Amino acid sequence: MAMTDPRQRRFSPEVRERAVRLVRQHQGEHASEWAAISSIAAKIGCTAETLRGWLRQAERDAGQRAGATSEERDRIKALEREVRELRQANEILRKASAYFAQAELDRRFKP
């Protein structure tokens, strides 16, 4: 599956959930959690570090690990995007205000 947009997700949420579930189910069959992650990652075609990230996020979502849940992260991203847009709008308004104020000053002093 080719990725044209780097923000596009290569693996569906269903594949991620299944991979996390497989790691949890087969963890006892391996010497360590990392061994289980590496084994499952090779089978589904992702890197072990990617799968480890999915596993940690699933733990945060379940309340087993400290940190922002997926919903909180999405909300934070949306708020950051809104703040960025508002700052851009404020900058545009500030420049427009300065431009019109200068035009008004120029108009007043012309004979």
Buried (B, 14 or more C-beta within 10 A) or exposed (E): EEEEEEEEEEBEEEBBEBBBEBBBEBBEEBEEEEBBBBBBBEEBEBEBEBBBEBBBBBBBBEEEEEEEBEEEBEEEEEEEEEEEEEEEEEEEEEEEEEEEEEEEEEEEEEE
